[in-house]
Amino acid sequence: MSDKLTRKFLKQLDRKVWLKKVGIIGVGEYLPEKILTNAQLEKMVDTSDEWITTRTGIKERHLAAEGQAASDLAIKAAQQALANAKFKAEDIELIVVATITGDMSFPSTAAIVQNKLGAKKAVCFDISAACAGFIYGISVAQQFIACSTYKNALVIGVEVLSSITDWQDRNTCVLFGDGAGAAVLAEVAKGGIISTYLGCDGSKVDILNLPAGGSRHPATYATVENRQHFLKMQGNELFKIAVNTMTKAAEVVLKQAGLTFADIDLIIPHQANARIIMAVAKKLGIPEERVYLNIERCGNMSSASTVTALCEAVGEGKVKRGDIILLDAFGAGLVWGACIIEW
Ligand code: ACO
């Protein structure tokens, strides 16, 4: 081995020695009480239960009550995750909130959550990575804990997508729901996050976005009249990209971890469309029974999807200690993320 290679090897070895193993030690979720069924949507736009079910796998979705904002949902999920982890709010050192529908443009929803939780010493910020937000969040938190900057982190995925949904647009309004999921991360002796992989292709901003309300198109009478404060999506364009990107992300993260698909006990994907998820599973050769779905009851909750599905899978006993799970997500940006965890 050359001197240069030896130095590189020793550097990597050194990193491995001092980096801590990080795992999820508690999870929680909150879904608002109000439920909107496909039958109710049939009365709002020109659609049918049959179309929504066969094209997306969605039967119903939860919607936030009037006046309920992202932080209100986030707090409930966070409190459950903290109780599950047997952790006190005041001991949390970092709060990361993944959301595209925060309470306000600023300050961060994480700051609002910190105050409501009483997590006085936590450093707080939001992440905008749409449906891959939770995976981006745990990846960032993992780095801070692994390097001993912070001892622990609370990562929340939360959305009130109903606040940016155009209830007159049948192409989008049947797809989304509101909810929150949370995870407490800390050093673990065994297992934990084995590998993460994140990506972004900023050339496709136009096919999924919220056009107005930012500095490009600040709110005016015209932006409101033109319904530019509602989410716009070219769903058909995204479908194929989603399948290919999620498949590739899963392949990359597995390769990084030195594992094969046979090692995966459960895949917990972002819940955008049951057809996308099953196409990805088929391409990866993962049987249906090893794929977790909550889309039928929740729809697409963007940043909250993967973490609520994880929380439910754990609650239902579908994820047991020692299991290897794969999180895989894709969304507006376009962004994607995949993560392998030994539970
Ligand atoms: N009810 C009845 N008909 C409808 C509805 C509806 N709710 N919505 C669309 N249609 C019609 C369309 O108008 C179209 O009619 P036409 O053929 O007469 O023009 C027809 O159904 C087919 O439309 P498509 O868009 O081709 O339908 P598709 O099978 O692609 O399903 C869907 C649409 C569900 C949006 C799908 O494309 C999808 O899931 N795309 C990916 C979404 C995604 O992954 N987004 C990223 C994450 S979201 C985020 O980051 C916030």
Residues whose N, C-alpha, C, O or C-beta is under 5 A from the ligand:
A	BS01	ACO	D46 T47 S48 W51 R55 T56 A130 C131 R170 N171 V174 G235 N236 L238 F239 A242 A272 N273 S302 F330 G331 A332
